[in-house]
Amino acid sequence: MPLILPDWNPRAVLEPLRLPWLDAAGLELAVLRLDALDPLVSGNKWFKLAPWLARAGRDGAEGLISLGGAHSNHLHALAAAGARFGFPTVGLLRGEPQDTPTAQDLRRFGMALHWLGYGGYRARHQANFWEPWLQRYPGYQPVPEGGGGLTGAQGCAALVAMIREQLPALGWGDYHSLWTAVGTGTTLAGLVLGEAGAHPVIGALAVPVDHGVPAQVSGILAEAGCTDAGYRLVDASRGGFARLDAELARFLLDCERDGGVGLEPLYTAKALLAIRDEARAGRIPSGSRLVLLHTGGLQGRRALHDELLRLAGYTDQAVEAQG
């Protein structure tokens, strides 16, 4: 049965974030709360998925199939959308079977899971990778890992208009730069397309600099016919993707306490820490107004909570007392 497109066009709220170190640096920061779109289908992942769902609907697809890891925000959003809007989903997962909170949710949402091991997952870039899976699931729309590529970027371009229309409510006439965490570069490319040179877009790399993000972003922008890039990358990876350390853990927990906004350590907290470090280094002038995308992913933080407390030297009671 062909997929029926969901009639859902969520709008994220742009709200100010006040933190002591922002005040000390003379900065104003507003956060686009993509994490608060919906209890399940949230974050930038929905905006990358929406164009793929539209394509699946136009092509008469029966379901969607995609890839990710045991904590994948992308697969979580896809499975949750499938459960909510009534279409089947298939997840191809990296590594051996794991019973993570994310994997439990995927099964609960009805996603069919296939664990590929690590070698099998690396084969996803081979030209014939999808062939056996589409034979097994005929009529399904394959979606690249993370919803990447120009299709996903075009879904994220609309976020710029969502920001601009809410500036008057903040009392802002304009802002100086737009910030986002970067994994594959798809969201960053979408923001560059949406800005069309109006503001610089700063990407805080959540992956090491040698993971090919500049080439991926350049490829997406070239495919879109965008020649004036207007973006800059800063290394926020802390030495590797999903690499946690004591400074990051304390920063995250302290910002949650002081700002009242939930954070996760792989993307948004690293982007926020990059803003602090750039300000301290004098690369963000006092008086600047910044906008940051909260890209969601709080569902994946569940498996890391105890590790964050351990690294920070905190306990649940201590964090509660500080709040």
KEBATOR-331378 format. One record per residue (C-alpha): y, x, z; residue in three letters; residue number from 1. Coordinates in steps of 0.001 Angstrom, whole numbers, plus 500000, padded with zeros to 6 digits. Layout:
# KEBATOR-331378
      yy      xx      zz  res    n
       Y       X       Z  ALA  NUM
...
END
This chain:
# KEBATOR-331378
      yy      xx      zz  res    n
  500000  500000  500000  MET    1
  503367  501548  498993  PRO    2
  505671  502706  501765  LEU    3
  508457  500306  502767  ILE    4
  511736  502135  503413  LEU    5
  513181  501757  506917  PRO    6
  516520  499991  507170  ASP    7
  517921  502422  509740  TRP    8
  521122  504431  509509  ASN    9
  521745  505962  512952  PRO   10
  525095  507384  513996  ARG   11
  525433  510246  516465  ALA   12
  528297  510377  518955  VAL   13
  530727  513305  518975  LEU   14
  531640  514081  522568  GLU   15
  533459  516908  524389  PRO   16
  531492  519417  526432  LEU   17
  533271  521025  529373  ARG   18
  531838  524237  530814  LEU   19
  533495  526871  533024  PRO   20
  533085  529675  530490  TRP   21
  534619  527546  527732  LEU   22
  537640  526845  529919  ASP   23
  537939  530552  530762  ALA   24
  537891  531432  527043  ALA   25
  540476  528757  526202  GLY   26
  538070  526934  523897  LEU   27
  537505  523246  523243  GLU   28
  534000  522289  522166  LEU   29
  532718  518957  520903  ALA   30
  528991  518314  520450  VAL   31
  527493  515997  517840  LEU   32
  524740  514450  519948  ARG   33
  521909  514246  517438  LEU   34
  519576  514514  520439  ASP   35
  520733  511063  521586  ALA   36
  520158  509186  518318  LEU   37
  516942  507598  519528  ASP   38
  514351  508222  522268  PRO   39
  511802  509426  519690  LEU   40
  513226  509863  516171  VAL   41
  516125  512142  516970  SER   42
  517852  515386  516110  GLY   43
  518652  516905  512754  ASN   44
  515010  516305  511772  LYS   45
  515700  512652  510937  TRP   46
  518514  513569  508554  PHE   47
  516264  516075  506778  LYS   48
  513461  513497  506610  LEU   49
  515486  510530  505373  ALA   50
  515837  511743  501743  PRO   51
  512104  512508  501633  TRP   52
  511370  508974  502811  LEU   53
  513681  507644  500109  ALA   54
  511838  509699  497498  ARG   55
  508482  508464  498795  ALA   56
  509721  504886  498517  GLY   57
  510977  505347  494959  ARG   58
  507690  506973  493910  ASP   59
  505541  504287  495508  GLY   60
  503911  506703  497974  ALA   61
  501555  505322  500590  GLU   62
  502333  507855  503319  GLY   63
  503694  511324  504054  LEU   64
  502014  514649  504821  ILE   65
  503728  517742  506192  SER   66
  503321  520945  508212  LEU   67
  504361  522389  511562  GLY   68
  503325  524058  514785  GLY   69
  501940  522754  518058  ALA   70
  505485  522038  519334  HIS   71
  506986  520973  515984  SER   72
  510095  518811  516231  ASN   73
  509710  518036  512534  HIS   74
  506175  516659  512836  LEU   75
  507177  514794  515997  HIS   76
  510025  513045  514154  ALA   77
  507819  512298  511147  LEU   78
  504994  510866  513257  ALA   79
  507422  508812  515361  ALA   80
  509080  507432  512218  ALA   81
  505685  506531  510816  GLY   82
  504750  504696  514013  ALA   83
  508068  502856  514165  ARG   84
  508373  501884  510519  PHE   85
  504702  501346  509756  GLY   86
  503610  504076  507347  PHE   87
  500734  506579  507756  PRO   88
  501381  510265  508365  THR   89
  499308  513447  508231  VAL   90
  500130  516720  510000  GLY   91
  498815  520137  508998  LEU   92
  499219  522358  512048  LEU   93
  499445  526104  512577  ARG   94
  496755  527775  514668  GLY   95
  493789  526439  516569  GLU   96
  493676  523014  518282  PRO   97
  496018  522783  521269  GLN   98
  496633  519923  523674  ASP   99
  500404  520340  523936  THR  100
  502682  517422  524869  PRO  101
  503798  517354  521236  THR  102
  500227  517207  519905  ALA  103
  499465  514414  522360  GLN  104
  502446  512465  521024  ASP  105
  501409  513048  517419  LEU  106
  497989  511537  518099  ARG  107
  499548  508663  520045  ARG  108
  501847  507919  517099  PHE  109
  498795  507712  514842  GLY  110
  499306  510930  512860  MET  111
  496073  512404  511454  ALA  112
  495972  516061  512569  LEU  113
  494351  519015  510803  HIS  114
  494499  522454  512454  TRP  115
  494578  525153  509765  LEU  116
  494219  528288  511876  GLY  117
  496753  531049  511271  TYR  118
  495467  532368  507960  GLY  119
  495164  528872  506561  GLY  120
  498712  528085  507597  TYR  121
  500066  531238  505940  ARG  122
  498591  529966  502682  ALA  123
  501174  527141  502603  ARG  124
  503344  529162  500212  HIS  125
  500600  529485  497591  GLN  126
  501056  527479  494411  ALA  127
  497868  525450  494813  ASN  128
  498152  524834  498558  PHE  129
  498744  521076  498323  TRP  130
  496067  520351  495736  GLU  131
  493056  519784  498061  PRO  132
  495161  517858  500574  TRP  133
  496526  515482  497954  LEU  134
  492987  514936  496705  GLN  135
  492017  514005  500253  ARG  136
  495151  511879  500750  TYR  137
  495968  510530  497277  PRO  138
  499303  508798  496970  GLY  139
  500870  510684  499869  TYR  140
  504276  512378  499561  GLN  141
  504099  516059  500626  PRO  142
  507101  517223  502652  VAL  143
  507846  520955  503026  PRO  144
  507685  522559  506442  GLU  145
  510669  521333  508460  GLY  146
  511780  519015  505647  GLY  147
  513363  522050  504012  GLY  148
  514985  522614  500649  GLY  149
  517835  520923  498821  LEU  150
  516456  517433  499463  THR  151
  516594  517933  503230  GLY  152
  519975  519677  503022  ALA  153
  521506  516733  501174  GLN  154
  520487  514493  504068  GLY  155
  522330  516786  506494  CYS  156
  525507  516937  504399  ALA  157
  526417  513447  505649  ALA  158
  526785  514809  509191  LEU  159
  530173  516313  508286  VAL  160
  531642  512875  507562  ALA  161
  530131  511614  510820  MET  162
  532060  514349  512646  ILE  163
  535360  513811  510865  ARG  164
  535489  510083  511459  GLU  165
  535249  510625  515225  GLN  166
  537952  513291  515606  LEU  167
  540751  510793  516406  PRO  168
  538780  509500  519409  ALA  169
  538830  513062  520815  LEU  170
  542543  513407  520144  GLY  171
  541783  516153  517634  TRP  172
  543598  516406  514359  GLY  173
  541096  518971  513108  ASP  174
  538660  521676  514193  TYR  175
  538401  525370  513349  HIS  176
  534670  525901  512762  SER  177
  531366  524064  512729  LEU  178
  528353  525597  514493  TRP  179
  524626  524959  514280  THR  180
  521408  526675  515230  ALA  181
  519433  527933  512237  VAL  182
  515670  527997  511695  GLY  183
  514988  527555  507982  THR  184
  518641  527272  506947  GLY  185
  518321  523746  505528  THR  186
  520697  522098  508007  THR  187
  523177  524973  507625  LEU  188
  523130  524593  503833  ALA  189
  523681  520857  504196  GLY  190
  526716  521394  506407  LEU  191
  528155  523870  503897  VAL  192
  527718  521262  501172  LEU  193
  529345  518604  503350  GLY  194
  532270  520796  504338  GLU  195
  532958  521817  500714  ALA  196
  535027  524738  501978  GLY  197
  537157  522733  504432  ALA  198
  535915  524646  507490  HIS  199
  533728  527711  508022  PRO  200
  530170  526930  509084  VAL  201
  528641  529349  511592  ILE  202
  524861  529560  511801  GLY  203
  523328  530907  515014  ALA  204
  520027  532407  513893  LEU  205
  517148  531251  516069  ALA  206
  514815  533462  514025  VAL  207
  515090  537230  513425  PRO  208
  517430  538345  510669  VAL  209
  514512  539549  508523  ASP  210
  513009  536042  508181  HIS  211
  514812  535439  504911  GLY  212
  517317  532796  505990  VAL  213
  520207  534163  503853  PRO  214
  518033  533994  500742  ALA  215
  516874  530473  501590  GLN  216
  520405  529227  502189  VAL  217
  521696  530921  499041  SER  218
  518851  529394  497032  GLY  219
  519606  525876  498266  ILE  220
  523326  526252  497616  LEU  221
  522721  527706  494152  ALA  222
  520416  524794  493305  GLU  223
  523205  522438  494391  ALA  224
  525705  524284  492202  GLY  225
  527710  525509  495214  CYS  226
  529295  528890  494474  THR  227
  531785  529211  497372  ASP  228
  529467  529515  500364  ALA  229
  531900  529425  503303  GLY  230
  529380  530265  506021  TYR  231
  528540  533112  508383  ARG  232
  525386  533978  510341  LEU  233
  525207  535441  513835  VAL  234
  521984  536706  515382  ASP  235
  521031  534491  518326  ALA  236
  517265  535040  518138  SER  237
  516978  537174  521285  ARG  238
  514554  539422  519381  GLY  239
  512213  536794  517942  GLY  240
  511631  533118  517314  PHE  241
  510793  531250  520549  ALA  242
  511550  534434  522504  ARG  243
  512689  533511  526014  LEU  244
  514301  535750  528619  ASP  245
  515936  535465  532026  ALA  246
  519532  535404  530739  GLU  247
  518804  532601  528282  LEU  248
  516883  530588  530890  ALA  249
  519677  530843  533475  ARG  250
  522333  530075  530859  PHE  251
  520475  526961  529709  LEU  252
  519874  525606  533193  LEU  253
  523435  526357  534320  ASP  254
  524918  524664  531232  CYS  255
  522761  521605  531827  GLU  256
  523979  521457  535416  ARG  257
  527653  521964  534563  ASP  258
  527804  520001  531307  GLY  259
  525337  517207  531937  GLY  260
  523683  517588  528527  VAL  261
  519982  518356  528117  GLY  262
  519223  521522  526132  LEU  263
  516163  523231  524688  GLU  264
  515799  527018  524514  PRO  265
  514716  527580  520905  LEU  266
  517766  526286  519047  TYR  267
  520776  524585  520660  THR  268
  520875  526675  523840  ALA  269
  520760  529836  521720  LYS  270
  523609  528547  519558  ALA  271
  525667  527752  522649  LEU  272
  524950  531207  524072  LEU  273
  526038  532738  520768  ALA  274
  529372  530911  521043  ILE  275
  529872  532331  524539  ARG  276
  529010  535860  523393  ASP  277
  531239  535625  520300  GLU  278
  534120  534410  522474  ALA  279
  533622  537233  524968  ARG  280
  533621  539725  522094  ALA  281
  537003  538389  520932  GLY  282
  535669  536941  517674  ARG  283
  536689  533367  518561  ILE  284
  540415  533141  519332  PRO  285
  541597  531320  522426  SER  286
  542831  527860  521499  GLY  287
  540055  527265  518957  SER  288
  538418  523881  518607  ARG  289
  534721  524101  517761  LEU  290
  532099  521521  516821  VAL  291
  528424  522178  517617  LEU  292
  525419  520228  516368  LEU  293
  522936  519415  519104  HIS  294
  519869  519509  516877  THR  295
  517600  517712  519362  GLY  296
  514138  519072  520043  GLY  297
  514085  518118  523704  LEU  298
  510544  516831  523286  GLN  299
  509368  520410  522712  GLY  300
  511083  521617  525868  ARG  301
  508490  519818  528038  ARG  302
  505925  522564  527530  ALA  303
  508498  525264  528434  LEU  304
  510039  523779  531579  HIS  305
  508036  525781  534115  ASP  306
  508522  528996  532163  GLU  307
  512297  528472  532100  LEU  308
  512375  527995  535860  LEU  309
  510215  531083  536384  ARG  310
  512357  533282  534145  LEU  311
  515580  532049  535729  ALA  312
  514208  532540  539236  GLY  313
  514875  528890  540020  TYR  314
  512718  526099  541387  THR  315
  512914  522399  540576  ASP  316
  514398  521841  544036  GLN  317
  516983  524558  543537  ALA  318
  518091  523143  540176  VAL  319
  518319  519652  541684  GLU  320
  520360  520989  544610  ALA  321
  522772  522792  542263  GLN  322
  523248  519544  540316  GLY  323
END
